[in-house]
Amino acid sequence: MRDLDIRFFYFWRRHSFSAKTDKFLRFYTRLGDGYIWVLVTVFLYFFYGEEALFLSVKRVIPVILVSLAFYWAIKLSVRRRRPFELLKSVNAEVPPLDKYSFPSGHTMNNLAVGFTVFAVAPGIGWIMIFMPFTWGLLRVYYGVHWLSDVIGGAFFAFLSFWLGQIIFSLLLQ
């Protein structure tokens, strides 16, 4: 796995972006820090109504609690070092939000919430499934994650969504 991660990392890094595109992609990647959810909340309210917004919030709470529990338990157990720490020629070109690499939180936590939004409002939910994957891949490009961090994040996002929905259903009974 490590060899595949390193090969993908260098393959991806060989593709450079123009200065304008790079500036936009750095901004876009930072949306995964949580800022996007303000915009999603506004969209849900104006395009789907108050009921869809409140249903989304109620369904997201158990999902995000499960996701964060997995995230911190895995991060602190695995303690995987980031590319910029292991590869001498690499710098972190965007700020990492915590110390360890696996799993990608930008992918995991945002995708878990994205699955929930998709379940309530597919019209905008598909975007919230697409964006965390692109954030994860860009964070590989910027030297703070490995490809397997993104894949692992996606796996644990789905698991968090699934378990969160079970908890949500049990709370309704």
Helices and strands as residue ranges (DSSP letters): H 2-13, H 19-30, G 31-33, H 36-43, I 44-48, H 50-78, H 83-86, H 105-120, H 122-141, H 147-172
